Amino acid sequence: MVGRVPSPTTGLRLTLRFRRVVGAVWLGALAVYLPIQAVVWLATRATRDNLPAGRLPLGDDLLILVELLRPVAPVLAVAVLGALLALWTWSVMWHAGVVRWRSVAGPAPVRAAEVLAHGLFWWWRYARLAVTFAVGTALLLAAVWLPLRLAIRAADAAGDGGRAIILLRIDVVMGLIVLGVGWAAFLRGAWLLGEPGRSSAVVAWLRGLGGTLRRPLRSASTLIVWTMPGVALLALPLLSNAWLDELRTAGFGGVLFLLATFGAAFCWVGLFLSFAPRER
């Protein structure tokens, strides 16, 4: 395989080819989410049935939900932590499987079971890459944030509130940039780690970091093209307006949730495949 310039169009083409993997990623994410939803639903069902009809004042619904979940907070916390661990495990597996399957299968038809089998075999290598990404990005954030936080404290001590606010905004923007750079380095490093003779997750991530810094605009545009619609789709079922409320009242809330999460899974896979090297 050659070429490591990220391309959203290449990602879209490959995602359509890997549509069965998209379905598997979507079903796996649902399997992680549904137990948490079941805990929330069971804990709040009796009270929700007694709430007055119609929409509650803004913010009241969230306060009611928090109060209802307070008695089951320990169980819910365990469920959330378990779900995050399961989602991380699942994500590592399908990333590893896609890279390995594409490197050995060539133009063969994509079979989700074979992809996941490769991912299971290569899971530990890509788990190390995920940990490297987390540690490396945390170090980059510390290197960027520490001077800014010191400058913010100095501005506060000097009574310069305007300068402190500007530095806080820079702090947020720089944090987002560093997270994007670290994530792009992971996406590049995942494909590098699948090359023959490579086994060091640290070297793969560092080389991915170098490639990202050499082509920052291309990496940033690819991240934006896929992450913005993905995040918007995840937020869609949570939004409240007349059209969405009417769909929920008509009983289509579940369908809206399933379609939105499937679209988010498509974007998730599409982003990863956008960093795939071109075949010879």
C-alpha positions as CSV (number, residue, x, y, z in Angstrom):
1,M,0.0,0.0,0.0
2,V,1.2,3.5,-0.8
3,G,0.3,7.1,0.1
4,R,-0.9,8.3,3.5
5,V,-2.6,11.6,2.6
6,P,-6.0,11.5,4.3
7,S,-8.9,11.9,1.9
8,P,-12.6,12.1,2.8
9,T,-13.6,10.9,-0.7
10,T,-11.4,7.8,-0.3
11,G,-13.0,7.3,3.2
12,L,-16.5,7.5,1.7
13,R,-15.7,5.0,-1.0
14,L,-14.1,2.5,1.4
15,T,-16.9,2.9,3.9
16,L,-19.5,1.9,1.3
17,R,-17.3,-1.1,0.6
18,F,-17.1,-1.8,4.4
19,R,-20.8,-1.2,5.0
20,R,-21.1,-4.6,6.8
21,V,-18.5,-3.4,9.2
22,V,-20.4,-0.2,9.7
23,G,-23.4,-2.3,10.7
24,A,-21.3,-4.3,13.1
25,V,-19.9,-1.2,14.7
26,W,-23.4,0.3,15.0
27,L,-24.8,-2.9,16.6
28,G,-21.8,-3.1,19.0
29,A,-22.2,0.5,20.1
30,L,-26.0,-0.2,20.7
31,A,-25.2,-3.3,22.8
32,V,-23.0,-1.1,25.0
33,Y,-25.5,1.7,25.3
34,L,-28.7,-0.2,25.8
35,P,-27.9,-1.6,29.3
36,I,-27.4,1.9,30.6
37,Q,-30.6,3.0,29.0
38,A,-32.3,0.1,30.6
39,V,-31.1,1.2,34.1
40,V,-32.3,4.7,33.5
41,W,-35.7,3.6,32.1
42,L,-36.4,1.2,35.0
43,A,-35.3,3.7,37.6
44,T,-37.5,6.5,36.3
45,R,-40.5,4.6,34.8
46,A,-42.9,4.8,37.7
47,T,-42.4,8.6,38.2
48,R,-42.4,9.4,34.5
49,D,-45.8,7.8,34.2
50,N,-47.2,10.2,36.8
51,L,-45.7,13.4,35.3
52,P,-48.2,15.9,33.8
53,A,-48.8,15.7,30.0
54,G,-47.0,18.2,27.8
55,R,-43.5,19.7,27.9
56,L,-42.0,20.7,31.3
57,P,-40.4,24.1,31.8
58,L,-36.9,24.4,30.5
59,G,-34.4,22.7,32.9
60,D,-37.1,21.0,35.0
61,D,-36.9,17.7,33.1
62,L,-33.2,17.5,33.7
63,L,-33.6,18.3,37.4
64,I,-36.3,15.6,37.7
65,L,-34.0,13.1,36.0
66,V,-31.1,13.8,38.3
67,E,-33.3,13.4,41.4
68,L,-34.8,10.1,40.1
69,L,-31.4,8.7,39.3
70,R,-29.8,9.7,42.7
71,P,-30.9,6.4,44.4
72,V,-29.4,4.2,41.7
73,A,-26.3,6.4,41.2
74,P,-23.8,3.7,42.3
75,V,-25.3,1.1,39.9
76,L,-25.5,3.6,37.1
77,A,-21.8,4.6,37.7
78,V,-20.7,1.0,37.5
79,A,-22.8,0.5,34.3
80,V,-21.3,3.7,32.7
81,L,-17.7,2.7,33.6
82,G,-18.3,-0.8,32.2
83,A,-19.9,0.6,29.1
84,L,-16.9,2.9,28.5
85,L,-14.5,0.0,28.9
86,A,-16.6,-2.2,26.6
87,L,-16.8,0.6,24.0
88,W,-13.0,1.1,24.1
89,T,-12.4,-2.7,23.7
90,W,-14.9,-2.8,20.8
91,S,-13.3,0.2,19.1
92,V,-9.8,-1.2,19.4
93,M,-11.0,-4.5,17.9
94,W,-12.7,-3.2,14.9
95,H,-9.9,-0.7,14.1
96,A,-7.3,-3.5,14.3
97,G,-9.5,-5.8,12.2
98,V,-10.1,-3.3,9.4
99,V,-6.4,-2.6,9.1
100,R,-5.3,-6.2,9.1
101,W,-8.1,-7.4,6.9
102,R,-7.4,-4.7,4.3
103,S,-3.7,-5.5,4.3
104,V,-4.2,-9.2,3.6
105,A,-7.5,-9.6,1.7
106,G,-7.0,-7.1,-1.1
107,P,-10.1,-6.8,-3.4
108,A,-12.0,-9.7,-1.7
109,P,-15.6,-9.1,-0.6
110,V,-15.7,-7.7,2.9
111,R,-17.0,-10.1,5.6
112,A,-17.6,-8.5,9.0
113,A,-16.9,-11.8,10.8
114,E,-13.5,-12.1,9.2
115,V,-12.7,-8.5,9.9
116,L,-13.6,-8.9,13.6
117,A,-11.6,-12.2,13.8
118,H,-8.5,-10.4,12.6
119,G,-9.3,-7.6,15.2
120,L,-9.5,-10.1,18.0
121,F,-6.1,-11.6,17.0
122,W,-4.4,-8.2,16.7
123,W,-6.3,-6.6,19.6
124,W,-3.4,-6.3,22.1
125,R,-1.2,-4.5,19.5
126,Y,-3.8,-1.8,18.9
127,A,-4.7,-1.6,22.6
128,R,-1.1,-0.5,23.1
129,L,-1.6,2.1,20.4
130,A,-4.7,3.4,22.1
131,V,-2.9,3.8,25.4
132,T,0.0,5.5,23.6
133,F,-2.4,7.9,22.1
134,A,-4.0,8.7,25.5
135,V,-0.6,9.2,27.2
136,G,1.0,11.1,24.3
137,T,-2.0,13.4,23.9
138,A,-2.1,14.0,27.7
139,L,1.6,15.0,27.6
140,L,1.0,17.4,24.7
141,L,-1.9,18.9,26.5
142,A,0.2,19.4,29.6
143,A,3.0,21.1,27.6
144,V,0.5,23.5,26.0
145,W,-1.7,24.1,29.1
146,L,0.9,24.6,31.8
147,P,2.4,27.9,30.4
148,L,-1.1,29.2,29.6
149,R,-2.4,28.4,33.1
150,L,0.6,30.1,34.6
151,A,-0.1,33.1,32.4
152,I,-3.7,33.1,33.4
153,R,-2.8,33.1,37.1
154,A,-0.4,35.9,36.6
155,A,-3.1,38.0,34.8
156,D,-5.6,37.3,37.6
157,A,-3.0,38.3,40.3
158,A,-2.3,41.5,38.4
159,G,-6.0,42.3,38.2
160,D,-6.0,42.1,34.4
161,G,-9.4,40.4,33.8
162,G,-9.5,41.1,30.1
163,R,-6.2,39.4,29.4
164,A,-7.2,36.5,31.6
165,I,-10.4,36.0,29.5
166,I,-8.4,36.1,26.3
167,L,-5.9,33.5,27.6
168,L,-8.8,31.3,28.7
169,R,-10.2,31.3,25.2
170,I,-6.8,30.5,23.8
171,D,-6.5,27.7,26.3
172,V,-9.8,26.1,25.1
173,V,-8.8,26.5,21.4
174,M,-5.3,25.1,21.9
175,G,-6.8,22.1,23.9
176,L,-9.1,21.3,20.9
177,I,-6.2,21.6,18.5
178,V,-4.0,19.3,20.5
179,L,-6.8,16.7,20.8
180,G,-7.3,16.9,17.1
181,V,-3.6,16.4,16.4
182,G,-3.4,13.5,18.8
183,W,-6.4,11.8,17.3
184,A,-5.1,12.3,13.7
185,A,-1.8,10.8,14.8
186,F,-3.6,7.8,16.2
187,L,-5.5,7.4,12.9
188,R,-2.3,7.5,10.9
189,G,-0.4,5.4,13.4
190,A,-3.1,2.7,13.2
191,W,-2.4,2.1,9.5
192,L,1.3,2.3,10.0
193,L,1.1,-0.3,12.7
194,G,-0.4,-2.7,10.3
195,E,2.6,-2.7,8.0
196,P,4.8,-5.8,7.9
197,G,7.6,-5.8,10.4
198,R,6.1,-3.1,12.6
199,S,5.2,-3.8,16.2
200,S,6.0,-0.7,18.2
201,A,2.8,1.3,19.0
202,V,4.9,4.2,20.3
203,V,6.9,4.5,17.1
204,A,3.7,4.2,15.0
205,W,2.0,7.0,16.9
206,L,5.1,9.2,16.8
207,R,5.3,8.7,13.0
208,G,1.6,9.4,12.7
209,L,2.2,12.6,14.7
210,G,5.0,13.6,12.4
211,G,2.8,13.0,9.3
212,T,0.0,15.0,10.9
213,L,2.3,18.0,11.6
214,R,3.6,17.8,8.0
215,R,0.1,18.0,6.6
216,P,-2.0,19.8,9.2
217,L,-4.6,21.3,7.0
218,R,-5.4,18.1,5.2
219,S,-5.6,16.2,8.5
220,A,-7.8,18.9,10.1
221,S,-10.2,19.1,7.2
222,T,-10.6,15.4,7.1
223,L,-11.4,15.4,10.9
224,I,-13.9,18.2,10.5
225,V,-15.7,16.7,7.5
226,W,-16.4,13.5,9.4
227,T,-16.7,14.5,13.1
228,M,-19.0,17.5,12.6
229,P,-21.9,15.4,11.1
230,G,-21.2,12.5,13.4
231,V,-21.5,14.7,16.5
232,A,-24.6,16.4,15.1
233,L,-26.3,13.1,14.5
234,L,-25.5,11.9,18.0
235,A,-27.0,15.2,19.4
236,L,-30.1,15.0,17.1
237,P,-32.2,12.7,19.3
238,L,-31.5,15.0,22.3
239,L,-32.6,18.2,20.7
240,S,-36.1,19.7,21.2
241,N,-38.1,21.5,18.6
242,A,-41.6,21.3,17.2
243,W,-40.7,18.9,14.4
244,L,-38.6,16.5,16.5
245,D,-41.2,16.6,19.4
246,E,-43.9,15.8,16.9
247,L,-42.0,12.8,15.7
248,R,-41.5,11.6,19.2
249,T,-45.2,12.0,20.0
250,A,-46.1,10.0,16.9
251,G,-43.9,7.1,18.2
252,F,-40.9,7.7,15.9
253,G,-38.5,8.7,18.6
254,G,-36.9,5.2,18.6
255,V,-36.6,5.2,14.8
256,L,-34.9,8.6,14.9
257,F,-32.5,7.4,17.5
258,L,-31.6,4.3,15.5
259,L,-31.1,6.3,12.3
260,A,-29.0,8.9,14.0
261,T,-26.7,6.4,15.7
262,F,-26.3,4.5,12.5
263,G,-25.3,7.7,10.7
264,A,-22.8,8.4,13.5
265,A,-21.3,4.9,13.1
266,F,-21.0,5.5,9.4
267,C,-19.0,8.7,10.1
268,W,-16.9,7.0,12.7
269,V,-15.8,4.3,10.2
270,G,-15.5,6.8,7.4
271,L,-13.1,8.9,9.4
272,F,-10.9,6.0,10.1
273,L,-10.9,4.8,6.5
274,S,-10.1,8.3,5.2
275,F,-6.6,7.8,6.6
276,A,-6.1,4.4,4.9
277,P,-3.2,4.3,2.4
278,R,-4.1,3.9,-1.2
279,E,-3.6,0.4,-2.7
280,R,-1.0,-0.2,-5.4
